[in-house]
Amino acid sequence: MSISTSLRDIQFTRPWVTGRELAYIEQAIESGCVFGNGPFNRRCAAWLREHTGAASALTTPSGTHSLELAALVLGLEVGDEVVMPSFTFVSTANAIALRGAVPVFVDIRADTLNIDEHQIEQAISDRTRAIVPVHYAGVSCEMDTIMQIASDRDIAVIEDAAHAIGCSYRGRVLGTIGDLGCLSFDGQKNVTSGEGGALLLKDSALADMALNVQAKGTNRAEFLRGEVDCYEWVGLGSSFLPSEITAAFLAAQLESAEEVNERRRHNWELYRHQLSGLHSAGRITLPNVPAGCEHNGHLFYVLLDDPARRPECLDTLKRAGIEAPWHYVPLHRSPAGRRLGRIAGSMAVTESSAARLIRLPMHLGLSDDDIAYVVEALHDALDG
């Protein structure tokens, strides 16, 4: 059936608001406390501790800042190496490269597009300080294997859980399995504050260090607790605190996080069911969620059987009024990646997947009928 007679305007993503955001922002303004570390920042941190089980949670101005904060907390230095997938957003590598350390790129798994845990060991050298598993689309990496590799070699694990608010691996919340976990609340995420993030920690010593780094390298936390009698510069740090305005918006969003994730999973399941025929026919590959992994419906992607068809397919969707982008240019192929990182092993799965991937619209403004329309348009695009 042709879609040409009923074009729509279907955005790829659209932030959803709970209706409490403005009231909370007004409260922050009326309180006279609009800077960081106010009541709404504390409320967000408490929610994150309660719902993730993390020993400590620090709100940050962005997910990028949470990664940079993690790198500073670990004390990464020039010449250190950090193992990560090439198939990730630039922030993952930037946080490492900004410290003078070297991102070491490894391939991904074909089933989840997560780092291939079996390729990690070959990338480790005597300079390796950390592994950064990225939970793509809110689906967990194989964390038991990764944590065992890290434990055997006494290296840290920083979870890039930017996509993964409310997700879990074998009953453990993503972002709390590694030594540090980084969340993002930008405008495309399930829970958003426009820009925002958080750092989760499970070790009290690292948590104390993170507080100092977050407070521009000062001992502000100890001073406010009455543990020291002066407030001074004690180490490297930066401005890693979001304002109360940002935190007020985020607090409203976090209160509805479970409902948001449930509704997005509904959309995700609709896509998967309605596209199963194309998958069975070998025209596309659908996302896979391994047993023991609970995802949050953050995004829904398809992998085309032939990368040469992607430009035409995207153009057909665009003409139908559907915004459907692809995703990352693999970091190892980017100018900065070639200059600042190194490759460990084959990148065959990364190269193939990146060339075939299309992300379909995913947000709470989509109706079941909208999803059926997107599916119909994709059928037309592949049959054209």
Contacts in CASP RR format, 6 or more apart in sequence:
PFRMAT RR
TARGET T0000
AUTHOR 0000-0000-0000
METHOD contacts of the structure
MODEL  1
MSISTSLRDIQFTRPWVTGRELAYIEQAIESGCVFGNGPFNRRCAAWLRE
HTGAASALTTPSGTHSLELAALVLGLEVGDEVVMPSFTFVSTANAIALRG
AVPVFVDIRADTLNIDEHQIEQAISDRTRAIVPVHYAGVSCEMDTIMQIA
SDRDIAVIEDAAHAIGCSYRGRVLGTIGDLGCLSFDGQKNVTSGEGGALL
LKDSALADMALNVQAKGTNRAEFLRGEVDCYEWVGLGSSFLPSEITAAFL
AAQLESAEEVNERRRHNWELYRHQLSGLHSAGRITLPNVPAGCEHNGHLF
YVLLDDPARRPECLDTLKRAGIEAPWHYVPLHRSPAGRRLGRIAGSMAVT
ESSAARLIRLPMHLGLSDDDIAYVVEALHDALDG
1 376 0 8 1.000
2 380 0 8 1.000
3 320 0 8 1.000
3 373 0 8 1.000
3 376 0 8 1.000
3 377 0 8 1.000
3 380 0 8 1.000
4 320 0 8 1.000
6 373 0 8 1.000
7 319 0 8 1.000
7 320 0 8 1.000
7 321 0 8 1.000
8 320 0 8 1.000
8 321 0 8 1.000
8 322 0 8 1.000
8 370 0 8 1.000
8 373 0 8 1.000
9 321 0 8 1.000
10 321 0 8 1.000
10 322 0 8 1.000
10 323 0 8 1.000
10 361 0 8 1.000
10 366 0 8 1.000
10 370 0 8 1.000
10 373 0 8 1.000
10 374 0 8 1.000
11 323 0 8 1.000
11 361 0 8 1.000
11 363 0 8 1.000
12 323 0 8 1.000
12 324 0 8 1.000
12 325 0 8 1.000
12 359 0 8 1.000
12 361 0 8 1.000
12 362 0 8 1.000
12 363 0 8 1.000
13 187 0 8 1.000
13 188 0 8 1.000
13 361 0 8 1.000
13 362 0 8 1.000
13 363 0 8 1.000
14 363 0 8 1.000
14 364 0 8 1.000
14 365 0 8 1.000
15 187 0 8 1.000
15 192 0 8 1.000
15 194 0 8 1.000
15 363 0 8 1.000
16 260 0 8 1.000
16 363 0 8 1.000
16 364 0 8 1.000
16 365 0 8 1.000
17 252 0 8 1.000
18 252 0 8 1.000
18 253 0 8 1.000
18 255 0 8 1.000
18 256 0 8 1.000
19 252 0 8 1.000
20 252 0 8 1.000
20 255 0 8 1.000
21 248 0 8 1.000
21 249 0 8 1.000
21 252 0 8 1.000
21 253 0 8 1.000
23 252 0 8 1.000
24 40 0 8 1.000
24 248 0 8 1.000
24 249 0 8 1.000
24 251 0 8 1.000
24 252 0 8 1.000
25 245 0 8 1.000
25 248 0 8 1.000
25 249 0 8 1.000
27 40 0 8 1.000
27 248 0 8 1.000
28 34 0 8 1.000
28 39 0 8 1.000
28 40 0 8 1.000
28 244 0 8 1.000
28 245 0 8 1.000
28 247 0 8 1.000
28 248 0 8 1.000
29 245 0 8 1.000
31 39 0 8 1.000
31 244 0 8 1.000
33 39 0 8 1.000
33 244 0 8 1.000
34 243 0 8 1.000
34 244 0 8 1.000
34 245 0 8 1.000
35 241 0 8 1.000
35 243 0 8 1.000
35 244 0 8 1.000
36 241 0 8 1.000
36 242 0 8 1.000
36 243 0 8 1.000
36 244 0 8 1.000
36 247 0 8 1.000
37 241 0 8 1.000
38 244 0 8 1.000
38 247 0 8 1.000
39 244 0 8 1.000
40 244 0 8 1.000
40 247 0 8 1.000
40 248 0 8 1.000
40 250 0 8 1.000
40 251 0 8 1.000
41 59 0 8 1.000
41 241 0 8 1.000
41 242 0 8 1.000
41 244 0 8 1.000
41 247 0 8 1.000
43 247 0 8 1.000
43 251 0 8 1.000
44 57 0 8 1.000
44 59 0 8 1.000
44 198 0 8 1.000
44 247 0 8 1.000
44 250 0 8 1.000
44 251 0 8 1.000
44 254 0 8 1.000
45 57 0 8 1.000
45 58 0 8 1.000
45 59 0 8 1.000
45 198 0 8 1.000
46 57 0 8 1.000
47 251 0 8 1.000
47 254 0 8 1.000
47 255 0 8 1.000
48 54 0 8 1.000
48 57 0 8 1.000
48 59 0 8 1.000
48 183 0 8 1.000
48 198 0 8 1.000
48 200 0 8 1.000
48 254 0 8 1.000
49 55 0 8 1.000
49 56 0 8 1.000
49 57 0 8 1.000
51 166 0 8 1.000
51 173 0 8 1.000
51 254 0 8 1.000
51 257 0 8 1.000
52 166 0 8 1.000
52 173 0 8 1.000
52 175 0 8 1.000
52 176 0 8 1.000
52 200 0 8 1.000
53 173 0 8 1.000
53 176 0 8 1.000
54 173 0 8 1.000
54 175 0 8 1.000
54 176 0 8 1.000
54 200 0 8 1.000
54 201 0 8 1.000
54 202 0 8 1.000
55 201 0 8 1.000
55 202 0 8 1.000
55 203 0 8 1.000
55 204 0 8 1.000
55 207 0 8 1.000
56 200 0 8 1.000
56 201 0 8 1.000
56 202 0 8 1.000
56 204 0 8 1.000
56 207 0 8 1.000
56 210 0 8 1.000
57 198 0 8 1.000
57 199 0 8 1.000
57 200 0 8 1.000
57 201 0 8 1.000
58 66 0 8 1.000
58 69 0 8 1.000
58 198 0 8 1.000
58 199 0 8 1.000
58 201 0 8 1.000
58 210 0 8 1.000
58 211 0 8 1.000
58 214 0 8 1.000
58 240 0 8 1.000
59 196 0 8 1.000
59 197 0 8 1.000
59 198 0 8 1.000
59 241 0 8 1.000
59 242 0 8 1.000
59 247 0 8 1.000
59 250 0 8 1.000
60 66 0 8 1.000
60 69 0 8 1.000
60 196 0 8 1.000
60 197 0 8 1.000
60 198 0 8 1.000
60 199 0 8 1.000
60 214 0 8 1.000
60 240 0 8 1.000
60 241 0 8 1.000
60 242 0 8 1.000
61 195 0 8 1.000
61 196 0 8 1.000
61 197 0 8 1.000
61 239 0 8 1.000
61 240 0 8 1.000
61 241 0 8 1.000
61 242 0 8 1.000
61 246 0 8 1.000
62 184 0 8 1.000
62 186 0 8 1.000
62 195 0 8 1.000
62 196 0 8 1.000
62 197 0 8 1.000
63 91 0 8 1.000
63 162 0 8 1.000
63 182 0 8 1.000
63 183 0 8 1.000
63 184 0 8 1.000
63 185 0 8 1.000
63 186 0 8 1.000
63 196 0 8 1.000
63 197 0 8 1.000
63 198 0 8 1.000
64 91 0 8 1.000
64 94 0 8 1.000
64 95 0 8 1.000
64 184 0 8 1.000
65 196 0 8 1.000
65 197 0 8 1.000
65 240 0 8 1.000
66 181 0 8 1.000
66 182 0 8 1.000
66 183 0 8 1.000
66 184 0 8 1.000
66 197 0 8 1.000
66 198 0 8 1.000
66 199 0 8 1.000
67 91 0 8 1.000
67 92 0 8 1.000
67 94 0 8 1.000
67 95 0 8 1.000
67 158 0 8 1.000
67 160 0 8 1.000
67 182 0 8 1.000
68 94 0 8 1.000
68 95 0 8 1.000
68 98 0 8 1.000
68 238 0 8 1.000
68 240 0 8 1.000
69 199 0 8 1.000
69 210 0 8 1.000
69 213 0 8 1.000
69 214 0 8 1.000
69 238 0 8 1.000
69 240 0 8 1.000
70 95 0 8 1.000
70 158 0 8 1.000
70 180 0 8 1.000
70 181 0 8 1.000
70 182 0 8 1.000
70 199 0 8 1.000
71 95 0 8 1.000
71 96 0 8 1.000
71 98 0 8 1.000
71 99 0 8 1.000
71 101 0 8 1.000
71 158 0 8 1.000
72 99 0 8 1.000
72 213 0 8 1.000
72 236 0 8 1.000
72 237 0 8 1.000
72 238 0 8 1.000
73 180 0 8 1.000
73 199 0 8 1.000
73 201 0 8 1.000
73 206 0 8 1.000
73 209 0 8 1.000
73 210 0 8 1.000
73 213 0 8 1.000
74 129 0 8 1.000
74 130 0 8 1.000
74 156 0 8 1.000
74 158 0 8 1.000
74 179 0 8 1.000
74 180 0 8 1.000
75 99 0 8 1.000
76 82 0 8 1.000
76 96 0 8 1.000
76 99 0 8 1.000
76 100 0 8 1.000
76 101 0 8 1.000
76 129 0 8 1.000
76 130 0 8 1.000
77 99 0 8 1.000
77 100 0 8 1.000
77 101 0 8 1.000
78 99 0 8 1.000
78 100 0 8 1.000
78 101 0 8 1.000
79 100 0 8 1.000
79 101 0 8 1.000
79 102 0 8 1.000
79 127 0 8 1.000
80 99 0 8 1.000
80 100 0 8 1.000
80 101 0 8 1.000
80 102 0 8 1.000
80 127 0 8 1.000
80 128 0 8 1.000
80 129 0 8 1.000
81 101 0 8 1.000
81 102 0 8 1.000
81 104 0 8 1.000
81 125 0 8 1.000
81 127 0 8 1.000
81 128 0 8 1.000
81 129 0 8 1.000
81 342 0 8 1.000
82 96 0 8 1.000
82 101 0 8 1.000
82 102 0 8 1.000
82 103 0 8 1.000
82 104 0 8 1.000
82 128 0 8 1.000
82 129 0 8 1.000
82 130 0 8 1.000
82 131 0 8 1.000
82 132 0 8 1.000
82 158 0 8 1.000
83 104 0 8 1.000
83 106 0 8 1.000
83 120 0 8 1.000
83 123 0 8 1.000
83 124 0 8 1.000
83 128 0 8 1.000
83 130 0 8 1.000
83 131 0 8 1.000
83 132 0 8 1.000
83 344 0 8 1.000
84 92 0 8 1.000
84 93 0 8 1.000
84 96 0 8 1.000
84 103 0 8 1.000
84 104 0 8 1.000
84 105 0 8 1.000
84 106 0 8 1.000
84 115 0 8 1.000
84 131 0 8 1.000
84 132 0 8 1.000
84 133 0 8 1.000
84 134 0 8 1.000
84 160 0 8 1.000
85 105 0 8 1.000
85 106 0 8 1.000
85 107 0 8 1.000
85 108 0 8 1.000
85 114 0 8 1.000
85 115 0 8 1.000
85 133 0 8 1.000
85 134 0 8 1.000
85 350 0 8 1.000
86 105 0 8 1.000
86 106 0 8 1.000
86 107 0 8 1.000
86 108 0 8 1.000
86 330 0 8 1.000
86 331 0 8 1.000
86 332 0 8 1.000
86 333 0 8 1.000
86 343 0 8 1.000
86 347 0 8 1.000
86 350 0 8 1.000
87 108 0 8 1.000
87 113 0 8 1.000
87 134 0 8 1.000
87 136 0 8 1.000
87 327 0 8 1.000
87 328 0 8 1.000
87 330 0 8 1.000
87 331 0 8 1.000
87 350 0 8 1.000
87 353 0 8 1.000
87 354 0 8 1.000
88 134 0 8 1.000
88 136 0 8 1.000
88 160 0 8 1.000
88 328 0 8 1.000
88 331 0 8 1.000
89 162 0 8 1.000
89 328 0 8 1.000
90 331 0 8 1.000
90 334 0 8 1.000
90 336 0 8 1.000
91 162 0 8 1.000
92 103 0 8 1.000
92 132 0 8 1.000
92 134 0 8 1.000
92 160 0 8 1.000
92 331 0 8 1.000
93 103 0 8 1.000
93 331 0 8 1.000
93 336 0 8 1.000
93 337 0 8 1.000
93 340 0 8 1.000
93 341 0 8 1.000
96 102 0 8 1.000
96 103 0 8 1.000
96 132 0 8 1.000
97 103 0 8 1.000
97 336 0 8 1.000
97 340 0 8 1.000
97 341 0 8 1.000
101 129 0 8 1.000
102 127 0 8 1.000
102 340 0 8 1.000
102 341 0 8 1.000
102 342 0 8 1.000
103 331 0 8 1.000
103 337 0 8 1.000
103 340 0 8 1.000
103 341 0 8 1.000
103 342 0 8 1.000
104 123 0 8 1.000
104 125 0 8 1.000
104 128 0 8 1.000
104 341 0 8 1.000
104 342 0 8 1.000
104 343 0 8 1.000
104 344 0 8 1.000
105 330 0 8 1.000
105 331 0 8 1.000
105 332 0 8 1.000
105 337 0 8 1.000
105 341 0 8 1.000
105 342 0 8 1.000
105 343 0 8 1.000
105 344 0 8 1.000
105 347 0 8 1.000
106 115 0 8 1.000
106 116 0 8 1.000
106 119 0 8 1.000
106 120 0 8 1.000
106 122 0 8 1.000
106 123 0 8 1.000
106 344 0 8 1.000
106 345 0 8 1.000
107 116 0 8 1.000
107 119 0 8 1.000
107 345 0 8 1.000
107 346 0 8 1.000
107 347 0 8 1.000
107 348 0 8 1.000
107 349 0 8 1.000
107 350 0 8 1.000
108 114 0 8 1.000
108 115 0 8 1.000
108 116 0 8 1.000
108 136 0 8 1.000
108 349 0 8 1.000
108 350 0 8 1.000
108 353 0 8 1.000
109 115 0 8 1.000
109 116 0 8 1.000
109 117 0 8 1.000
109 349 0 8 1.000
110 349 0 8 1.000
110 352 0 8 1.000
110 353 0 8 1.000
111 288 0 8 1.000
111 290 0 8 1.000
112 136 0 8 1.000
112 139 0 8 1.000
112 141 0 8 1.000
112 287 0 8 1.000
112 288 0 8 1.000
112 289 0 8 1.000
112 290 0 8 1.000
113 136 0 8 1.000
113 137 0 8 1.000
113 353 0 8 1.000
113 357 0 8 1.000
114 133 0 8 1.000
114 134 0 8 1.000
114 135 0 8 1.000
114 136 0 8 1.000
114 139 0 8 1.000
114 140 0 8 1.000
114 141 0 8 1.000
114 142 0 8 1.000
115 133 0 8 1.000
115 134 0 8 1.000
115 141 0 8 1.000
115 146 0 8 1.000
116 349 0 8 1.000
117 141 0 8 1.000
117 142 0 8 1.000
117 145 0 8 1.000
117 146 0 8 1.000
117 149 0 8 1.000
118 145 0 8 1.000
119 344 0 8 1.000
119 345 0 8 1.000
120 131 0 8 1.000
120 146 0 8 1.000
120 149 0 8 1.000
121 149 0 8 1.000
122 344 0 8 1.000
122 345 0 8 1.000
123 344 0 8 1.000
123 345 0 8 1.000
124 149 0 8 1.000
124 153 0 8 1.000
124 155 0 8 1.000
128 153 0 8 1.000
128 155 0 8 1.000
129 155 0 8 1.000
129 156 0 8 1.000
130 155 0 8 1.000
130 156 0 8 1.000
130 157 0 8 1.000
130 158 0 8 1.000
131 146 0 8 1.000
131 149 0 8 1.000
131 150 0 8 1.000
131 155 0 8 1.000
131 156 0 8 1.000
131 157 0 8 1.000
131 158 0 8 1.000
132 157 0 8 1.000
132 158 0 8 1.000
132 159 0 8 1.000
132 160 0 8 1.000
133 141 0 8 1.000
133 143 0 8 1.000
133 146 0 8 1.000
133 157 0 8 1.000
133 159 0 8 1.000
133 160 0 8 1.000
134 141 0 8 1.000
134 160 0 8 1.000
134 162 0 8 1.000
135 141 0 8 1.000
135 159 0 8 1.000
135 160 0 8 1.000
135 161 0 8 1.000
135 162 0 8 1.000
135 163 0 8 1.000
135 164 0 8 1.000
135 167 0 8 1.000
135 174 0 8 1.000
136 163 0 8 1.000
137 163 0 8 1.000
137 287 0 8 1.000
137 295 0 8 1.000
137 297 0 8 1.000
137 298 0 8 1.000
137 299 0 8 1.000
137 300 0 8 1.000
137 301 0 8 1.000
138 161 0 8 1.000
138 163 0 8 1.000
138 164 0 8 1.000
138 167 0 8 1.000
138 174 0 8 1.000
138 295 0 8 1.000
138 296 0 8 1.000
138 297 0 8 1.000
138 298 0 8 1.000
139 167 0 8 1.000
139 287 0 8 1.000
139 288 0 8 1.000
139 289 0 8 1.000
139 290 0 8 1.000
139 293 0 8 1.000
139 295 0 8 1.000
140 164 0 8 1.000
140 167 0 8 1.000
140 168 0 8 1.000
140 169 0 8 1.000
140 174 0 8 1.000
140 290 0 8 1.000
140 292 0 8 1.000
140 293 0 8 1.000
141 169 0 8 1.000
142 290 0 8 1.000
143 169 0 8 1.000
143 170 0 8 1.000
143 172 0 8 1.000
143 177 0 8 1.000
143 178 0 8 1.000
144 170 0 8 1.000
146 157 0 8 1.000
147 157 0 8 1.000
147 177 0 8 1.000
147 178 0 8 1.000
150 156 0 8 1.000
150 157 0 8 1.000
150 178 0 8 1.000
156 178 0 8 1.000
156 179 0 8 1.000
156 180 0 8 1.000
157 177 0 8 1.000
157 178 0 8 1.000
157 179 0 8 1.000
157 180 0 8 1.000
158 178 0 8 1.000
158 179 0 8 1.000
158 180 0 8 1.000
158 181 0 8 1.000
158 182 0 8 1.000
159 174 0 8 1.000
159 175 0 8 1.000
159 177 0 8 1.000
159 178 0 8 1.000
159 180 0 8 1.000
159 181 0 8 1.000
159 182 0 8 1.000
160 181 0 8 1.000
160 182 0 8 1.000
161 167 0 8 1.000
161 174 0 8 1.000
161 175 0 8 1.000
161 181 0 8 1.000
161 182 0 8 1.000
161 183 0 8 1.000
161 200 0 8 1.000
162 182 0 8 1.000
162 183 0 8 1.000
162 184 0 8 1.000
162 189 0 8 1.000
163 184 0 8 1.000
163 189 0 8 1.000
163 296 0 8 1.000
163 298 0 8 1.000
163 299 0 8 1.000
164 174 0 8 1.000
164 175 0 8 1.000
164 183 0 8 1.000
164 296 0 8 1.000
164 298 0 8 1.000
165 183 0 8 1.000
165 185 0 8 1.000
165 189 0 8 1.000
165 190 0 8 1.000
165 191 0 8 1.000
165 257 0 8 1.000
165 261 0 8 1.000
165 296 0 8 1.000
166 173 0 8 1.000
166 174 0 8 1.000
166 257 0 8 1.000
166 258 0 8 1.000
166 261 0 8 1.000
166 294 0 8 1.000
166 296 0 8 1.000
167 173 0 8 1.000
167 174 0 8 1.000
167 293 0 8 1.000
167 294 0 8 1.000
167 295 0 8 1.000
167 296 0 8 1.000
168 174 0 8 1.000
168 292 0 8 1.000
168 293 0 8 1.000
168 294 0 8 1.000
169 177 0 8 1.000
169 292 0 8 1.000
169 293 0 8 1.000
170 292 0 8 1.000
170 293 0 8 1.000
171 292 0 8 1.000
171 294 0 8 1.000
175 181 0 8 1.000
175 182 0 8 1.000
175 183 0 8 1.000
175 200 0 8 1.000
176 200 0 8 1.000
176 202 0 8 1.000
178 202 0 8 1.000
179 201 0 8 1.000
179 202 0 8 1.000
179 203 0 8 1.000
179 206 0 8 1.000
180 199 0 8 1.000
180 200 0 8 1.000
180 201 0 8 1.000
180 206 0 8 1.000
181 199 0 8 1.000
181 200 0 8 1.000
181 201 0 8 1.000
182 197 0 8 1.000
182 198 0 8 1.000
182 199 0 8 1.000
182 200 0 8 1.000
183 197 0 8 1.000
183 198 0 8 1.000
183 199 0 8 1.000
183 200 0 8 1.000
184 196 0 8 1.000
184 197 0 8 1.000
185 191 0 8 1.000
185 192 0 8 1.000
185 193 0 8 1.000
185 194 0 8 1.000
185 195 0 8 1.000
185 196 0 8 1.000
185 197 0 8 1.000
185 198 0 8 1.000
185 250 0 8 1.000
185 253 0 8 1.000
186 192 0 8 1.000
186 194 0 8 1.000
186 195 0 8 1.000
186 196 0 8 1.000
186 197 0 8 1.000
187 194 0 8 1.000
187 195 0 8 1.000
189 298 0 8 1.000
190 257 0 8 1.000
190 260 0 8 1.000
190 261 0 8 1.000
190 264 0 8 1.000
190 296 0 8 1.000
190 297 0 8 1.000
190 298 0 8 1.000
191 250 0 8 1.000
191 253 0 8 1.000
191 254 0 8 1.000
191 257 0 8 1.000
191 260 0 8 1.000
192 249 0 8 1.000
192 250 0 8 1.000
192 253 0 8 1.000
193 242 0 8 1.000
193 246 0 8 1.000
193 247 0 8 1.000
193 249 0 8 1.000
193 250 0 8 1.000
193 253 0 8 1.000
194 246 0 8 1.000
194 249 0 8 1.000
195 246 0 8 1.000
196 242 0 8 1.000
196 246 0 8 1.000
196 250 0 8 1.000
197 242 0 8 1.000
199 210 0 8 1.000
199 214 0 8 1.000
201 207 0 8 1.000
201 210 0 8 1.000
208 221 0 8 1.000
211 220 0 8 1.000
211 221 0 8 1.000
212 218 0 8 1.000
212 219 0 8 1.000
212 220 0 8 1.000
212 221 0 8 1.000
212 234 0 8 1.000
212 235 0 8 1.000
212 237 0 8 1.000
213 235 0 8 1.000
213 236 0 8 1.000
213 237 0 8 1.000
213 238 0 8 1.000
213 240 0 8 1.000
214 237 0 8 1.000
214 240 0 8 1.000
214 241 0 8 1.000
215 221 0 8 1.000
215 237 0 8 1.000
215 240 0 8 1.000
215 241 0 8 1.000
216 233 0 8 1.000
216 237 0 8 1.000
216 238 0 8 1.000
216 239 0 8 1.000
217 233 0 8 1.000
217 234 0 8 1.000
217 235 0 8 1.000
217 236 0 8 1.000
217 237 0 8 1.000
217 238 0 8 1.000
218 231 0 8 1.000
218 232 0 8 1.000
218 233 0 8 1.000
218 234 0 8 1.000
219 228 0 8 1.000
219 231 0 8 1.000
219 232 0 8 1.000
219 234 0 8 1.000
220 231 0 8 1.000
222 228 0 8 1.000
223 229 0 8 1.000
223 230 0 8 1.000
223 231 0 8 1.000
242 250 0 8 1.000
253 260 0 8 1.000
260 364 0 8 1.000
261 296 0 8 1.000
261 297 0 8 1.000
263 364 0 8 1.000
264 296 0 8 1.000
264 297 0 8 1.000
264 298 0 8 1.000
264 362 0 8 1.000
264 363 0 8 1.000
264 364 0 8 1.000
265 295 0 8 1.000
265 296 0 8 1.000
265 297 0 8 1.000
267 297 0 8 1.000
267 300 0 8 1.000
267 362 0 8 1.000
267 364 0 8 1.000
267 366 0 8 1.000
267 371 0 8 1.000
268 287 0 8 1.000
268 295 0 8 1.000
268 297 0 8 1.000
268 300 0 8 1.000
268 362 0 8 1.000
270 368 0 8 1.000
270 371 0 8 1.000
271 300 0 8 1.000
271 360 0 8 1.000
271 371 0 8 1.000
271 374 0 8 1.000
271 375 0 8 1.000
272 286 0 8 1.000
272 287 0 8 1.000
272 300 0 8 1.000
274 371 0 8 1.000
274 372 0 8 1.000
274 375 0 8 1.000
275 284 0 8 1.000
275 286 0 8 1.000
275 302 0 8 1.000
275 375 0 8 1.000
275 378 0 8 1.000
276 286 0 8 1.000
278 284 0 8 1.000
278 302 0 8 1.000
278 378 0 8 1.000
278 379 0 8 1.000
278 382 0 8 1.000
279 285 0 8 1.000
279 286 0 8 1.000
282 305 0 8 1.000
283 304 0 8 1.000
283 305 0 8 1.000
283 382 0 8 1.000
284 302 0 8 1.000
284 303 0 8 1.000
284 304 0 8 1.000
284 305 0 8 1.000
284 378 0 8 1.000
284 382 0 8 1.000
285 302 0 8 1.000
285 303 0 8 1.000
285 305 0 8 1.000
285 356 0 8 1.000
286 302 0 8 1.000
287 300 0 8 1.000
287 301 0 8 1.000
289 295 0 8 1.000
297 362 0 8 1.000
298 362 0 8 1.000
299 359 0 8 1.000
299 362 0 8 1.000
300 359 0 8 1.000
300 360 0 8 1.000
300 362 0 8 1.000
301 327 0 8 1.000
301 357 0 8 1.000
301 358 0 8 1.000
301 359 0 8 1.000
301 360 0 8 1.000
302 357 0 8 1.000
302 358 0 8 1.000
302 360 0 8 1.000
302 378 0 8 1.000
303 353 0 8 1.000
303 356 0 8 1.000
303 357 0 8 1.000
304 310 0 8 1.000
304 313 0 8 1.000
304 356 0 8 1.000
304 357 0 8 1.000
304 358 0 8 1.000
304 382 0 8 1.000
305 356 0 8 1.000
306 356 0 8 1.000
307 352 0 8 1.000
307 355 0 8 1.000
307 356 0 8 1.000
309 382 0 8 1.000
310 326 0 8 1.000
310 355 0 8 1.000
310 356 0 8 1.000
310 358 0 8 1.000
312 381 0 8 1.000
313 358 0 8 1.000
313 378 0 8 1.000
313 381 0 8 1.000
313 382 0 8 1.000
314 324 0 8 1.000
314 325 0 8 1.000
314 326 0 8 1.000
314 358 0 8 1.000
316 377 0 8 1.000
316 380 0 8 1.000
316 381 0 8 1.000
316 384 0 8 1.000
317 323 0 8 1.000
317 324 0 8 1.000
317 358 0 8 1.000
317 374 0 8 1.000
317 377 0 8 1.000
317 378 0 8 1.000
317 381 0 8 1.000
318 324 0 8 1.000
320 373 0 8 1.000
320 377 0 8 1.000
320 380 0 8 1.000
322 361 0 8 1.000
322 373 0 8 1.000
322 374 0 8 1.000
322 377 0 8 1.000
323 361 0 8 1.000
324 358 0 8 1.000
324 359 0 8 1.000
324 360 0 8 1.000
324 361 0 8 1.000
324 374 0 8 1.000
325 358 0 8 1.000
325 359 0 8 1.000
326 354 0 8 1.000
326 357 0 8 1.000
326 358 0 8 1.000
326 359 0 8 1.000
327 354 0 8 1.000
327 357 0 8 1.000
327 359 0 8 1.000
328 354 0 8 1.000
329 354 0 8 1.000
330 347 0 8 1.000
330 350 0 8 1.000
330 351 0 8 1.000
330 354 0 8 1.000
331 337 0 8 1.000
332 338 0 8 1.000
332 341 0 8 1.000
332 343 0 8 1.000
332 347 0 8 1.000
332 350 0 8 1.000
333 351 0 8 1.000
360 374 0 8 1.000
360 378 0 8 1.000
361 370 0 8 1.000
361 374 0 8 1.000
END
